[in-house]
Amino acid sequence: MKKTFKLFAVLFIFVLAVSTSMAQTPTYSLCADSLRLVTVTAPDDAVEFGVYLTHTNAATPFNLAGTQLFFSFNSGILNGCVITDTVNCVKLRIIGSQLPIPYQPRNPSVSDATNPTATVLRMAINAFQGAPGLSITGATNLLVAKVRLTNLAPPGDRTFDLEALTLSWRNPPTVAFATKVFAYINNVNTDITTPLTHCIDSLGLPNPLPVEMASFSSAVNRNNVNLN
């Protein structure tokens, strides 16, 4: 009887520990939104969009460690130019963020990737700052990065207004060079990436720039940001 009781006690403690650990993992949505054609130096020579992070289980602390953002897109918009030609091809920039600089993605670039092969927009993770990280508990539609992709080709070769962008997340575990989100949980840097909560919202997107819609739909108000 005593052995049975001890076994039950051990199992109870184990289940309690697992439940507590799971309860401490923050959940989130990560959405690319507000895609639009803009003019930088000539009409329709750039595309802009924002990447927004929302904390979806507000009772659980969310101490952000960092993010890296990767998108596949239709290489047809390059109109045959070589992406390594940074003078005459395309340029990716991060032009805004609500995160402190050490937590913002960095080194935006356009490159080729494999597994699977694609042309990608790439924003690398910044150096980890160490625990406890940046508290974004309760944050709603926090702007991780406002992104601009500019076509540097001559006007007759620009195709943003003619070719579908077909933007889609590169998500783990099925691809290399994938989007990831990290948080400090009990002061441990933890990969909390959940691809099913990554979405691309075409609301406000002008024709003809369709995007590939993800299965997760965002229906939150994008005007409320709360940083603790």
VOPAGU-2260 file (C-alpha; in pm, 1 decimal, decimal comma):
REM VOPAGU-2260
SITE   aa  ch    i         X         Y         Z
SITE  MET   A    0       0,0       0,0       0,0
SITE  LYS   A    1     284,1     237,3      89,3
SITE  LYS   A    2     458,6     163,2    -244,3
SITE  THR   A    3     137,2     238,7    -431,5
SITE  PHE   A    4      98,1     565,9    -244,0
SITE  LYS   A    5     458,3     666,3    -315,0
SITE  LEU   A    6     416,1     582,5    -683,2
SITE  PHE   A    7      98,6     788,3    -697,0
SITE  ALA   A    8     273,6    1080,7    -524,5
SITE  VAL   A    9     563,9    1067,4    -770,1
SITE  LEU   A   10     327,0    1057,7   -1067,7
SITE  PHE   A   11     125,9    1346,9    -926,5
SITE  ILE   A   12     437,7    1561,2    -880,9
SITE  PHE   A   13     551,1    1474,5   -1235,3
SITE  VAL   A   14     214,6    1566,9   -1388,4
SITE  LEU   A   15     203,7    1887,4   -1182,2
SITE  ALA   A   16     554,3    1982,3   -1297,2
SITE  VAL   A   17     468,0    1917,9   -1663,2
SITE  SER   A   18     141,5    2111,4   -1634,6
SITE  THR   A   19     319,8    2403,0   -1467,3
SITE  SER   A   20     587,0    2403,9   -1736,6
SITE  MET   A   21     327,6    2401,9   -2014,7
SITE  ALA   A   22     130,9    2679,3   -1845,3
SITE  GLN   A   23     442,8    2896,3   -1843,3
SITE  THR   A   24     497,0    2875,8   -2218,8
SITE  PRO   A   25     369,2    3192,1   -2388,4
SITE  THR   A   26     159,2    3159,2   -2702,5
SITE  TYR   A   27     142,2    3412,0   -2981,5
SITE  SER   A   28      34,2    3502,8   -3333,2
SITE  LEU   A   29     278,3    3642,6   -3587,5
SITE  CYS   A   30     113,3    3810,5   -3884,9
SITE  ALA   A   31     233,6    3986,8   -4197,6
SITE  ASP   A   32     -24,3    4254,8   -4268,5
SITE  SER   A   33     -99,0    4578,8   -4455,0
SITE  LEU   A   34      81,1    4485,8   -4777,3
SITE  ARG   A   35      72,4    4776,4   -5019,9
SITE  LEU   A   36     240,2    4921,7   -5326,6
SITE  VAL   A   37     430,0    5244,0   -5255,9
SITE  THR   A   38     641,1    5498,1   -5440,9
SITE  VAL   A   39    1000,7    5554,1   -5331,2
SITE  THR   A   40    1166,8    5712,3   -5633,8
SITE  ALA   A   41     915,5    5611,7   -5904,3
SITE  PRO   A   42     551,4    5490,6   -5909,2
SITE  ASP   A   43     492,2    5141,4   -5774,3
SITE  ASP   A   44     862,4    5066,8   -5726,3
SITE  ALA   A   45     827,5    4914,9   -5377,7
SITE  VAL   A   46     612,5    4692,7   -5159,0
SITE  GLU   A   47     571,4    4752,2   -4784,4
SITE  PHE   A   48     417,8    4542,5   -4508,0
SITE  GLY   A   49     433,4    4503,4   -4130,3
SITE  VAL   A   50     504,9    4196,0   -3918,7
SITE  TYR   A   51     299,0    4205,0   -3598,2
SITE  LEU   A   52     336,0    3993,9   -3282,5
SITE  THR   A   53      44,4    3937,5   -3043,5
SITE  HIS   A   54      67,9    3759,8   -2706,5
SITE  THR   A   55    -235,8    3528,7   -2693,7
SITE  ASN   A   56    -227,2    3386,2   -2339,0
SITE  ALA   A   57    -197,6    3708,5   -2141,6
SITE  ALA   A   58    -194,7    3538,9   -1799,5
SITE  THR   A   59     141,7    3380,1   -1884,9
SITE  PRO   A   60     454,5    3598,4   -1885,8
SITE  PHE   A   61     611,8    3651,9   -2227,8
SITE  ASN   A   62     977,9    3753,4   -2208,2
SITE  LEU   A   63    1093,3    3786,7   -2566,6
SITE  ALA   A   64    1445,9    3672,6   -2655,2
SITE  GLY   A   65    1430,0    3744,2   -3028,1
SITE  THR   A   66    1280,6    3663,1   -3367,7
SITE  GLN   A   67    1408,3    3573,9   -3713,1
SITE  LEU   A   68    1181,1    3624,5   -4012,7
SITE  PHE   A   69    1191,0    3433,0   -4341,9
SITE  PHE   A   70     946,7    3454,5   -4632,4
SITE  SER   A   71     941,1    3282,4   -4969,8
SITE  PHE   A   72     812,9    3491,6   -5260,6
SITE  ASN   A   73     761,0    3477,5   -5634,0
SITE  SER   A   74    1099,9    3528,3   -5801,1
SITE  GLY   A   75     911,0    3640,9   -6114,9
SITE  ILE   A   76     897,8    3991,8   -5971,0
SITE  LEU   A   77    1276,0    4008,5   -6016,9
SITE  ASN   A   78    1223,2    3996,7   -6393,8
SITE  GLY   A   79    1541,3    3797,4   -6445,4
SITE  CYS   A   80    1776,4    4018,0   -6242,9
SITE  VAL   A   81    2036,1    3851,5   -6020,8
SITE  ILE   A   82    1965,8    3907,4   -5651,2
SITE  THR   A   83    2335,1    3952,9   -5576,0
SITE  ASP   A   84    2322,2    4266,4   -5793,1
SITE  THR   A   85    2234,3    4499,9   -5506,9
SITE  VAL   A   86    2266,7    4809,0   -5726,0
SITE  ASN   A   87    2027,6    4716,3   -6007,0
SITE  CYS   A   88    1801,5    4445,1   -5864,0
SITE  VAL   A   89    1602,5    4461,7   -5537,7
SITE  LYS   A   90    1669,4    4582,2   -5186,2
SITE  LEU   A   91    1506,1    4474,6   -4858,2
SITE  ARG   A   92    1500,3    4718,8   -4566,7
SITE  ILE   A   93    1351,1    4730,7   -4218,1
SITE  ILE   A   94    1210,2    5082,3   -4194,0
SITE  GLY   A   95    1034,9    5066,8   -3856,3
SITE  SER   A   96     981,4    4866,0   -3537,7
SITE  GLN   A   97     829,9    4905,2   -3191,7
SITE  LEU   A   98    1097,5    4682,1   -3039,0
SITE  PRO   A   99    1417,1    4816,8   -2880,7
SITE  ILE   A  100    1706,6    4786,5   -3125,8
SITE  PRO   A  101    1870,7    4484,0   -2953,4
SITE  TYR   A  102    1548,5    4283,8   -3005,5
SITE  GLN   A  103    1478,1    4384,8   -3363,4
SITE  PRO   A  104    1556,5    4148,0   -3652,8
SITE  ARG   A  105    1868,7    4256,9   -3842,6
SITE  ASN   A  106    2058,7    4225,1   -4171,0
SITE  PRO   A  107    1756,9    4223,0   -4406,4
SITE  SER   A  108    1844,7    4067,8   -4741,2
SITE  VAL   A  109    1706,5    3889,4   -5045,5
SITE  SER   A  110    1867,4    3553,0   -5113,0
SITE  ASP   A  111    1822,5    3202,5   -5249,0
SITE  ALA   A  112    1748,5    2912,2   -5016,4
SITE  THR   A  113    1722,4    2534,5   -5039,0
SITE  ASN   A  114    1512,4    2265,5   -4865,0
SITE  PRO   A  115    1291,4    2368,1   -5041,7
SITE  THR   A  116    1447,7    2586,1   -5310,8
SITE  ALA   A  117    1303,0    2938,1   -5312,5
SITE  THR   A  118    1382,4    3305,6   -5335,1
SITE  VAL   A  119    1348,3    3445,3   -4984,3
SITE  LEU   A  120    1323,2    3762,6   -4781,0
SITE  ARG   A  121    1555,8    3713,0   -4486,2
SITE  MET   A  122    1578,9    3901,8   -4155,5
SITE  ALA   A  123    1824,0    3743,5   -3913,6
SITE  ILE   A  124    1790,5    3719,8   -3537,5
SITE  ASN   A  125    1975,5    3975,5   -3328,1
SITE  ALA   A  126    2226,6    3884,7   -3057,2
SITE  PHE   A  127    2049,5    3735,3   -2755,1
SITE  GLN   A  128    2055,0    3980,1   -2464,4
SITE  GLY   A  129    2022,0    3719,9   -2190,7
SITE  ALA   A  130    1755,6    3659,0   -1928,3
SITE  PRO   A  131    1508,5    3792,0   -1838,7
SITE  GLY   A  132    1460,8    3927,4   -2193,2
SITE  LEU   A  133    1208,2    4187,9   -2304,1
SITE  SER   A  134     870,2    4164,9   -2132,8
SITE  ILE   A  135     590,4    4191,1   -2389,8
SITE  THR   A  136     326,3    4031,5   -2168,5
SITE  GLY   A  137     -16,2    4127,5   -2301,6
SITE  ALA   A  138     123,3    4292,6   -2614,9
SITE  THR   A  139    -124,7    4325,0   -2901,1
SITE  ASN   A  140     -11,4    4380,1   -3259,5
SITE  LEU   A  141     339,8    4476,6   -3157,3
SITE  LEU   A  142     526,3    4587,4   -3471,0
SITE  VAL   A  143     830,2    4359,3   -3495,4
SITE  ALA   A  144     934,7    4504,9   -3829,7
SITE  LYS   A  145     796,1    4730,6   -4098,7
SITE  VAL   A  146     949,3    4599,1   -4419,4
SITE  ARG   A  147    1012,6    4759,7   -4758,9
SITE  LEU   A  148    1113,7    4564,4   -5070,3
SITE  THR   A  149    1229,2    4806,4   -5341,4
SITE  ASN   A  150    1274,7    4723,6   -5709,6
SITE  LEU   A  151    1588,2    4905,7   -5829,8
SITE  ALA   A  152    1548,8    4810,4   -6196,4
SITE  PRO   A  153    1465,2    5067,2   -6465,3
SITE  PRO   A  154    1094,0    5157,6   -6477,4
SITE  GLY   A  155    1020,8    4933,9   -6774,5
SITE  ASP   A  156    1157,4    4631,4   -6587,2
SITE  ARG   A  157     964,6    4682,1   -6263,5
SITE  THR   A  158     699,4    4416,0   -6211,3
SITE  PHE   A  159     550,1    4476,5   -5866,3
SITE  ASP   A  160     231,0    4604,1   -6028,4
SITE  LEU   A  161     220,5    4319,3   -6283,2
SITE  GLU   A  162     345,2    4006,1   -6107,3
SITE  ALA   A  163     196,4    3823,1   -5806,3
SITE  LEU   A  164     413,2    3852,4   -5494,9
SITE  THR   A  165     291,2    3515,9   -5355,9
SITE  LEU   A  166     437,5    3583,5   -5013,0
SITE  SER   A  167     446,1    3286,7   -4773,9
SITE  TRP   A  168     613,0    3207,3   -4442,6
SITE  ARG   A  169     908,9    2969,5   -4433,8
SITE  ASN   A  170     826,4    2767,0   -4125,3
SITE  PRO   A  171    1001,0    2488,8   -3932,7
SITE  PRO   A  172    1042,1    2196,4   -3919,0
SITE  THR   A  173    1004,4    2124,1   -4290,8
SITE  VAL   A  174    1233,0    2396,8   -4427,7
SITE  ALA   A  175    1579,3    2533,4   -4369,7
SITE  PHE   A  176    1616,3    2908,6   -4317,9
SITE  ALA   A  177    1292,3    2926,6   -4123,3
SITE  THR   A  178    1103,4    3180,6   -3913,6
SITE  LYS   A  179    1154,6    3132,6   -3538,9
SITE  VAL   A  180    1043,1    3298,2   -3215,6
SITE  PHE   A  181    1239,5    3264,7   -2890,0
SITE  ALA   A  182    1139,9    3348,0   -2532,2
SITE  TYR   A  183    1297,6    3317,0   -2189,0
SITE  ILE   A  184    1101,1    3066,1   -1980,0
SITE  ASN   A  185    1228,1    3036,2   -1623,5
SITE  ASN   A  186    1536,1    3225,6   -1750,9
SITE  VAL   A  187    1603,3    2960,2   -2016,0
SITE  ASN   A  188    1616,1    3070,0   -2381,5
SITE  THR   A  189    1345,6    2855,0   -2546,5
SITE  ASP   A  190    1226,7    2810,4   -2904,9
SITE  ILE   A  191     847,9    2863,4   -2884,9
SITE  THR   A  192     783,2    2871,3   -3261,1
SITE  THR   A  193     430,4    2760,1   -3356,9
SITE  PRO   A  194     386,8    2777,9   -3736,4
SITE  LEU   A  195       9,6    2734,0   -3718,3
SITE  THR   A  196     -14,0    3080,3   -3560,3
SITE  HIS   A  197     179,4    3250,4   -3841,1
SITE  CYS   A  198     -47,3    3427,5   -4086,7
SITE  ILE   A  199     -46,2    3657,5   -4386,6
SITE  ASP   A  200    -339,1    3898,0   -4408,1
SITE  SER   A  201    -417,0    4050,7   -4744,9
SITE  LEU   A  202    -646,2    4317,6   -4598,1
SITE  GLY   A  203    -576,6    4642,9   -4781,3
SITE  LEU   A  204    -356,8    4472,0   -5040,4
SITE  PRO   A  205    -391,4    4635,8   -5384,0
SITE  ASN   A  206    -429,3    4427,9   -5698,1
SITE  PRO   A  207    -246,3    4252,6   -5847,8
SITE  LEU   A  208     -38,8    4148,0   -5546,5
SITE  PRO   A  209    -211,6    3833,8   -5413,2
SITE  VAL   A  210     -52,9    3650,8   -5121,6
SITE  GLU   A  211     -72,3    3290,7   -5007,7
SITE  MET   A  212    -311,8    3281,4   -4715,5
SITE  ALA   A  213    -219,1    3077,1   -4410,1
SITE  SER   A  214    -471,3    2860,3   -4225,2
SITE  PHE   A  215    -462,4    3085,3   -3919,9
SITE  SER   A  216    -682,6    3393,9   -3949,7
SITE  SER   A  217    -615,9    3716,5   -3762,2
SITE  ALA   A  218    -916,1    3915,6   -3644,1
SITE  VAL   A  219    -764,3    4152,8   -3390,4
SITE  ASN   A  220    -761,9    4528,7   -3372,9
SITE  ARG   A  221    -422,9    4655,9   -3492,8
SITE  ASN   A  222    -434,2    4983,6   -3303,9
SITE  ASN   A  223    -372,2    4860,3   -2950,5
SITE  VAL   A  224     -14,1    4802,1   -2838,9
SITE  ASN   A  225      71,3    4732,6   -2477,0
SITE  LEU   A  226     436,9    4699,8   -2374,1
SITE  ASN   A  227     511,6    4620,9   -2010,9
